[in-house]
Amino acid sequence: VHLVESGGGSVQPGGSLRLSCEASGFTFSRYSMSWYRRAPGKERELVASISSDGGNRNYADSVKDRFTISRDNAKNTVALQMNSLKPEDTAVYFCNARWGLVYWGQGTQVTVSS
């Protein structure tokens, strides 16, 4: 099983980034997918989640109207479009797959700073 995140980097406040997670080794279309993040000195928190068929999406209050989660079951990918980024969005972002079993990616760093 592999979950490989990409797309992280450094951006100025107000900027945008698009994270992507490529999955392999399991039946992707059966799993709900989520993005979590862990900021320095803080607990890991759920940022956004999407159901297996993409019909249901949920967001943390702190990112609503700024972030959008999407998935492509044909390509085994899940993405997180992040707009209007703020310094408090700085964190390591992790891809998560859940359907009974839980899988995690290795994380990708997002830094928002002027």
N, C-alpha and C positions, 0 to 999 in steps of 0.2 A: 504494500500500500504506500502510495506517495501522494502528498499534497505539497505542491511547490508554488510559493507565492512570488510575485514579481511586481514591479511598478513603484516600489517605494523610492524615497529620495528626499531631497530638501527643497522647500518651496517657501515663498514669502507669504505672509498673512494675506488672505483674500484669494490666493491661488488655488489651483486644482491639481489633483492627482487621480490616476485610475489604477487601482490594484487589481491584479488578476491571480487566480489560483487554478492551476492545472492538476487534475486528479487522475490517478491511475491505480489499478490493482483491486478495484471493487466496483460494484454496480452503482455508478454515480447517480443514476436517475431515481434510485430508491431512497436516497439520503437527503434529509434536510441539510442545508449548508448555512454556515454562519461566519461572520467576521467578528473576532474579538480583538481587544487591544489591551496592552499593559503599559501604562505610563510610568516613568521613573518614580519609585517610592509609593506606587499605588497598586491596588489589587487589579487583577485582570477583569475586564468588563465586556459584556456583550454589546456590540455596536449595531449589528443588523443580522437578520436571519431571513431565509427564504425557504419555502416548503419544497418538497421534492419535484412538484410539477410547476413551480414558479407562481402558483396562484395566490399564495399568502406571503406577505412581507411584513416584517416588524423592525422597528428602529428604536434605539435609545433616544430619549427625549433630547439629549444633548446634540444629536446629529440630524434630527428630523428636519426635513426641507432643505438639507444641505447634501446629504449622502443618499445614494441610490444603489441598492443591491440588485444584481441580475444574474441569470444563469443561462447556460446553453447546454442542454443535455446531449445534444449531438456531438459537441466538442469536449464534453466533460470539464467544463470550466465554470467558474463563478467569479464575478467581478464586483468591485466596489468603486463607484464613481464618487469622488469626494470633491465638493465645490465649496467655495467660501471658507477655506481652511483657516483655522485659528491656532494660535500657539498652544492652546490646551488640547489640540488634537495630536500633538507630538506623542508618539508611542511606537512600540513594536506591534504590528498588526498581524494577527494569526488567522489562518483559514481553518475551519472546523467542519467536519462531516459527522452526522449523527443519524443512526438508524439502529437502535439497540447498541451496537458498537459505536465507539467514538474515535475519530482520527484527527490528528493535528498536523498542521504544517510547521515549518521551522521558524516562520515569522519574517517580516520585512519591516525595516525601519522607516518611519515617516517623521520628518522634522520640519516644523513650521516656525520660521524665525525670520526676523528682518535683519 
